[in-house]
Amino acid sequence: MADKKMITVKQVGSPIRREKSQRATLIGLGLNKMNKERELIDTPEVRGMIKKVTHLVRVIGE
């Protein structure tokens, strides 16, 4: 994993009163609490998940 490009994603918005699919996407990204950060491999699949919940997350490392 060290040779793959990584991005850091931080949850900045609450999933309360959001659609089930958006909550499930956050869980799929490994985020479930405010201000939690995850380092993920930069793939098209992960980018699509981030795009779906862009109003709830912030990409820190690109």
C-alpha positions as CSV (number, residue, x, y, z in Angstrom):
1,M,0.0,0.0,0.0
2,A,3.0,2.3,0.4
3,D,3.5,2.6,-3.4
4,K,-0.2,3.5,-4.0
5,K,-1.4,7.1,-3.9
6,M,-3.4,7.7,-0.7
7,I,-5.9,10.4,0.3
8,T,-7.1,11.5,3.7
9,V,-10.8,12.1,4.2
10,K,-12.3,13.8,7.2
11,Q,-16.0,13.7,8.1
12,V,-17.1,17.3,8.8
13,G,-20.9,16.9,8.5
14,S,-23.5,14.9,10.5
15,P,-25.4,12.0,8.8
16,I,-28.5,12.8,10.9
17,R,-31.5,13.5,8.6
18,R,-29.6,12.3,5.5
19,E,-30.7,9.5,3.1
20,K,-29.9,6.0,4.0
21,S,-27.6,5.7,1.0
22,Q,-25.5,8.6,2.2
23,R,-25.2,7.2,5.7
24,A,-24.2,3.8,4.1
25,T,-21.6,5.6,1.9
26,L,-20.0,7.2,5.0
27,I,-19.8,3.8,6.7
28,G,-18.3,2.3,3.5
29,L,-15.6,5.0,3.7
30,G,-15.0,4.0,7.3
31,L,-16.4,7.2,8.7
32,N,-19.1,7.2,11.3
33,K,-18.4,10.0,13.8
34,M,-17.7,13.7,13.4
35,N,-14.1,14.7,12.8
36,K,-13.0,11.1,12.2
37,E,-10.2,10.8,9.6
38,R,-9.4,7.9,7.3
39,E,-6.5,7.3,4.9
40,L,-7.8,5.6,1.8
41,I,-6.3,4.4,-1.5
42,D,-7.1,6.9,-4.3
43,T,-9.2,4.8,-6.7
44,P,-12.1,5.8,-8.9
45,E,-14.5,3.9,-6.6
46,V,-13.4,5.8,-3.5
47,R,-13.6,9.1,-5.5
48,G,-17.2,8.3,-6.5
49,M,-18.1,7.6,-2.9
50,I,-16.5,10.9,-1.8
51,K,-18.4,12.7,-4.6
52,K,-21.7,11.3,-3.3
53,V,-21.2,12.7,0.2
54,T,-19.0,15.7,-0.7
55,H,-21.2,18.0,1.6
56,L,-20.3,15.7,4.6
57,V,-16.6,15.1,4.1
58,R,-13.4,17.1,3.4
59,V,-10.5,15.7,1.4
60,I,-7.3,16.6,3.3
61,G,-4.5,14.9,1.4
62,E,-4.5,14.7,-2.4
